[in-house]
Structures are given as structure tokens and as C-alpha cells.
Amino acid sequence: RPELILIATGSEVQLIVKAQDELEAIGIRVRAVSMPSWELFEHQPQEYRESVFPPDLKKRISVEAASPEGWHRYAGCEGDIVAVVNFGYSAPGAEVMEHYGFTVENVVQRALKLLGRK
């Protein structure tokens, strides 16, 4: 059973998989969820949705290289969201991603904080 769920879509999926690897290397059980379509997910049976996001597993982080709008539905009130909350930063792509926290290191640190670990 996982202790934490990492959720992403598109290019951010590779980031959460790498963060999952790092967290599991230090003994934290993590589920990585690729969420390409909220609409398709919501049309699945309740049993399936709860198997992906168990209601009692509240430690969740969503990673979205866009607005955080809507992700609270999956991250939950005890979760965290890595997203772009302000716009206008201009730089090479990798630098922009780092500026907004789209790094394995940031996701790992936020996961540890969410879990109450250092």
C-alpha cells in the first residue's frame, strides 16, 4: 500500500516517475498516477476511481506545468500541488521549469514535507 500518490499528466509524468524512484530508494512507498483526462477518469466506476485514489490516502501531490485550477479535486485538502501560479518568467525552457519547481528534487522535498519527514 502506498504512503503517497504522485499525479501528473503529459511531460510531467516522467518527473513524478523519477521522484517515485528516489522516494522508494529511501523506503517510501509511492504510487505514480498518469492522469491524461479528468473527464475520462470521472466516467469510470466509483470502485475503480477509489482503487486509484483510496479515500483514506490523503498524502497526494499533483504536478502540472500549467494552472493549478482543478487539481485540488485530486490532491485533496491534505495534498500539495506543483503548478504555475504566476506567469511572465522568461528564460530557456529548462530554467523556466526549475524556476517553477518542476524538478525531481522539489517534488521529493515536498513529498517528504507532506509526510512529515526530513
CYANA upper distance limits for C-alpha pairs under 8 A (distance plus 0.5 A):
  1 ARG  CA     29 ARG  CA      7.66
  2 PRO  CA     28 ILE  CA      8.37
  2 PRO  CA     29 ARG  CA      5.16
  2 PRO  CA     30 VAL  CA      5.45
  2 PRO  CA     31 ARG  CA      6.37
  3 GLU  CA     28 ILE  CA      7.27
  3 GLU  CA     29 ARG  CA      5.88
  3 GLU  CA     30 VAL  CA      6.49
  3 GLU  CA     57 LEU  CA      7.71
  3 GLU  CA     59 LYS  CA      7.49
  4 LEU  CA     28 ILE  CA      8.45
  4 LEU  CA     29 ARG  CA      7.24
  4 LEU  CA     30 VAL  CA      5.51
  4 LEU  CA     31 ARG  CA      6.89
  4 LEU  CA     57 LEU  CA      7.74
  4 LEU  CA     58 LYS  CA      8.22
  4 LEU  CA     59 LYS  CA      5.54
  4 LEU  CA     60 ARG  CA      6.08
  4 LEU  CA     61 ILE  CA      8.40
  4 LEU  CA    111 ALA  CA      8.19
  4 LEU  CA    115 LEU  CA      8.46
  5 ILE  CA     30 VAL  CA      6.22
  5 ILE  CA     31 ARG  CA      5.25
  5 ILE  CA     32 ALA  CA      6.43
  5 ILE  CA     33 VAL  CA      7.65
  5 ILE  CA     53 PHE  CA      8.37
  5 ILE  CA     59 LYS  CA      6.98
  5 ILE  CA     60 ARG  CA      5.12
  5 ILE  CA     61 ILE  CA      6.87
  6 LEU  CA     16 ILE  CA      6.72
  6 LEU  CA     20 GLN  CA      8.20
  6 LEU  CA     30 VAL  CA      7.67
  6 LEU  CA     31 ARG  CA      6.67
  6 LEU  CA     32 ALA  CA      5.33
  6 LEU  CA     33 VAL  CA      6.59
  6 LEU  CA     60 ARG  CA      6.31
  6 LEU  CA     61 ILE  CA      5.45
  6 LEU  CA     62 SER  CA      6.36
  6 LEU  CA     63 VAL  CA      8.08
  7 ILE  CA     13 VAL  CA      8.13
  7 ILE  CA     16 ILE  CA      7.76
  7 ILE  CA     32 ALA  CA      6.49
  7 ILE  CA     33 VAL  CA      5.24
  7 ILE  CA     34 SER  CA      6.52
  7 ILE  CA     35 MET  CA      7.11
  7 ILE  CA     60 ARG  CA      7.94
  7 ILE  CA     61 ILE  CA      6.57
  7 ILE  CA     62 SER  CA      4.95
  7 ILE  CA     63 VAL  CA      6.61
  8 ALA  CA     12 GLU  CA      6.09
  8 ALA  CA     13 VAL  CA      5.61
  8 ALA  CA     16 ILE  CA      7.45
  8 ALA  CA     32 ALA  CA      8.48
  8 ALA  CA     33 VAL  CA      6.96
  8 ALA  CA     34 SER  CA      5.80
  8 ALA  CA     35 MET  CA      6.29
  8 ALA  CA     36 PRO  CA      8.35
  8 ALA  CA     62 SER  CA      6.21
  8 ALA  CA     63 VAL  CA      5.45
  8 ALA  CA     64 GLU  CA      6.58
  9 THR  CA     13 VAL  CA      6.07
  9 THR  CA     34 SER  CA      5.96
  9 THR  CA     35 MET  CA      5.60
  9 THR  CA     36 PRO  CA      5.61
  9 THR  CA     63 VAL  CA      8.07
  9 THR  CA     64 GLU  CA      7.22
 10 GLY  CA     34 SER  CA      8.34
 10 GLY  CA     36 PRO  CA      7.22
 11 SER  CA     15 LEU  CA      8.07
 12 GLU  CA     16 ILE  CA      7.06
 12 GLU  CA     63 VAL  CA      7.01
 12 GLU  CA     64 GLU  CA      7.14
 12 GLU  CA     65 ALA  CA      7.68
 12 GLU  CA    102 PHE  CA      8.43
 13 VAL  CA     17 VAL  CA      6.74
 13 VAL  CA     33 VAL  CA      8.42
 13 VAL  CA     34 SER  CA      6.66
 14 GLN  CA     18 LYS  CA      6.80
 15 LEU  CA     19 ALA  CA      6.74
 15 LEU  CA    102 PHE  CA      8.14
 15 LEU  CA    103 THR  CA      7.41
 15 LEU  CA    104 VAL  CA      6.46
 16 ILE  CA     20 GLN  CA      6.38
 16 ILE  CA     32 ALA  CA      7.04
 16 ILE  CA     63 VAL  CA      8.16
 16 ILE  CA    104 VAL  CA      7.64
 16 ILE  CA    107 VAL  CA      7.99
 17 VAL  CA     21 ASP  CA      6.76
 17 VAL  CA     32 ALA  CA      6.80
 18 LYS  CA     22 GLU  CA      6.91
 18 LYS  CA    104 VAL  CA      6.98
 19 ALA  CA     23 LEU  CA      6.61
 19 ALA  CA    104 VAL  CA      5.62
 19 ALA  CA    105 GLU  CA      7.94
 19 ALA  CA    107 VAL  CA      6.93
 19 ALA  CA    108 VAL  CA      6.26
 20 GLN  CA     24 GLU  CA      6.48
 20 GLN  CA     30 VAL  CA      6.36
 20 GLN  CA     31 ARG  CA      7.89
 20 GLN  CA     32 ALA  CA      7.31
 21 ASP  CA     25 ALA  CA      6.60
 22 GLU  CA     26 ILE  CA      7.30
 22 GLU  CA    108 VAL  CA      7.87
 23 LEU  CA     27 GLY  CA      7.08
 23 LEU  CA     28 ILE  CA      5.79
 23 LEU  CA     29 ARG  CA      7.80
 23 LEU  CA     30 VAL  CA      7.73
 23 LEU  CA    108 VAL  CA      7.13
 24 GLU  CA     28 ILE  CA      5.23
 24 GLU  CA     29 ARG  CA      6.11
 24 GLU  CA     30 VAL  CA      7.20
 33 VAL  CA     52 VAL  CA      8.30
 35 MET  CA     41 PHE  CA      8.30
 37 SER  CA     41 PHE  CA      6.75
 38 TRP  CA     42 GLU  CA      6.53
 39 GLU  CA     43 HIS  CA      6.95
 40 LEU  CA     44 GLN  CA      7.30
 41 PHE  CA     49 ARG  CA      7.70
 42 GLU  CA     49 ARG  CA      8.08
 44 GLN  CA     48 TYR  CA      6.95
 44 GLN  CA     49 ARG  CA      7.05
 45 PRO  CA     49 ARG  CA      6.96
 46 GLN  CA     50 GLU  CA      6.59
 47 GLU  CA     51 SER  CA      6.70
 48 TYR  CA     52 VAL  CA      6.97
 49 ARG  CA     53 PHE  CA      6.59
 49 ARG  CA     54 PRO  CA      8.34
 50 GLU  CA     54 PRO  CA      5.16
 50 GLU  CA     55 PRO  CA      6.90
 53 PHE  CA     57 LEU  CA      7.53
 53 PHE  CA     74 TYR  CA      8.42
 58 LYS  CA     75 ALA  CA      8.19
 58 LYS  CA     76 GLY  CA      7.15
 58 LYS  CA     77 CYS  CA      8.30
 58 LYS  CA     78 GLU  CA      6.28
 58 LYS  CA     79 GLY  CA      6.92
 59 LYS  CA     75 ALA  CA      8.22
 59 LYS  CA     78 GLU  CA      6.67
 59 LYS  CA     79 GLY  CA      5.77
 59 LYS  CA    114 LEU  CA      7.18
 59 LYS  CA    115 LEU  CA      7.59
 60 ARG  CA     74 TYR  CA      8.25
 60 ARG  CA     75 ALA  CA      5.57
 60 ARG  CA     76 GLY  CA      7.70
 60 ARG  CA     78 GLU  CA      7.94
 60 ARG  CA     79 GLY  CA      5.13
 60 ARG  CA     80 ASP  CA      6.87
 61 ILE  CA     75 ALA  CA      6.11
 61 ILE  CA     79 GLY  CA      6.10
 61 ILE  CA     80 ASP  CA      5.20
 61 ILE  CA     81 ILE  CA      5.95
 61 ILE  CA     82 VAL  CA      7.80
 61 ILE  CA    111 ALA  CA      7.79
 62 SER  CA     71 TRP  CA      7.23
 62 SER  CA     74 TYR  CA      7.99
 62 SER  CA     75 ALA  CA      6.38
 62 SER  CA     80 ASP  CA      7.06
 62 SER  CA     81 ILE  CA      5.36
 62 SER  CA     82 VAL  CA      6.65
 63 VAL  CA     81 ILE  CA      6.53
 63 VAL  CA     82 VAL  CA      5.24
 63 VAL  CA     83 ALA  CA      6.59
 63 VAL  CA    102 PHE  CA      8.21
 64 GLU  CA     68 PRO  CA      7.37
 64 GLU  CA     81 ILE  CA      8.29
 64 GLU  CA     82 VAL  CA      6.76
 64 GLU  CA     83 ALA  CA      5.50
 64 GLU  CA     84 VAL  CA      8.10
 65 ALA  CA     82 VAL  CA      8.29
 65 ALA  CA     83 ALA  CA      5.90
 65 ALA  CA     84 VAL  CA      6.57
 65 ALA  CA     97 MET  CA      8.45
 65 ALA  CA    102 PHE  CA      7.99
 66 ALA  CA     83 ALA  CA      6.17
 66 ALA  CA     84 VAL  CA      5.64
 66 ALA  CA     85 VAL  CA      8.48
 67 SER  CA     83 ALA  CA      6.29
 67 SER  CA     84 VAL  CA      5.80
 67 SER  CA     85 VAL  CA      6.74
 68 PRO  CA     72 HIS  CA      8.04
 68 PRO  CA     81 ILE  CA      7.24
 68 PRO  CA     82 VAL  CA      7.96
 68 PRO  CA     83 ALA  CA      5.75
 68 PRO  CA     84 VAL  CA      7.26
 68 PRO  CA     85 VAL  CA      7.49
 71 TRP  CA     75 ALA  CA      6.61
 71 TRP  CA     81 ILE  CA      7.72
 72 HIS  CA     76 GLY  CA      5.76
 72 HIS  CA     77 CYS  CA      7.63
 72 HIS  CA     79 GLY  CA      8.46
 72 HIS  CA     81 ILE  CA      8.04
 75 ALA  CA     79 GLY  CA      5.24
 75 ALA  CA     80 ASP  CA      6.57
 75 ALA  CA     81 ILE  CA      7.28
 76 GLY  CA     80 ASP  CA      8.32
 79 GLY  CA    114 LEU  CA      7.81
 80 ASP  CA    110 ARG  CA      8.26
 80 ASP  CA    114 LEU  CA      8.19
 82 VAL  CA    101 GLY  CA      7.40
 82 VAL  CA    102 PHE  CA      7.76
 82 VAL  CA    107 VAL  CA      8.30
 83 ALA  CA    100 TYR  CA      7.71
 83 ALA  CA    101 GLY  CA      8.43
 84 VAL  CA    100 TYR  CA      6.79
 89 TYR  CA     96 VAL  CA      7.34
 90 SER  CA     96 VAL  CA      7.38
 91 ALA  CA     95 GLU  CA      6.59
 91 ALA  CA     96 VAL  CA      6.28
 92 PRO  CA     96 VAL  CA      6.78
 93 GLY  CA     97 MET  CA      6.72
 94 ALA  CA     98 GLU  CA      6.76
 95 GLU  CA     99 HIS  CA      6.54
 96 VAL  CA    100 TYR  CA      6.84
 97 MET  CA    101 GLY  CA      6.81
 97 MET  CA    102 PHE  CA      5.58
 97 MET  CA    103 THR  CA      7.77
 98 GLU  CA    102 PHE  CA      5.89
 98 GLU  CA    103 THR  CA      6.42
101 GLY  CA    106 ASN  CA      6.34
101 GLY  CA    107 VAL  CA      8.21
102 PHE  CA    106 ASN  CA      7.39
102 PHE  CA    107 VAL  CA      7.90
103 THR  CA    107 VAL  CA      6.89
104 VAL  CA    108 VAL  CA      6.56
105 GLU  CA    109 GLN  CA      6.61
106 ASN  CA    110 ARG  CA      6.58
107 VAL  CA    111 ALA  CA      6.56
108 VAL  CA    112 LEU  CA      6.68
109 GLN  CA    113 LYS  CA      6.68
109 GLN  CA    118 LYS  CA      8.40
110 ARG  CA    114 LEU  CA      6.54
111 ALA  CA    115 LEU  CA      6.65
112 LEU  CA    116 GLY  CA      6.60
112 LEU  CA    117 ARG  CA      5.39
112 LEU  CA    118 LYS  CA      6.41
113 LYS  CA    117 ARG  CA      6.17
113 LYS  CA    118 LYS  CA      7.12
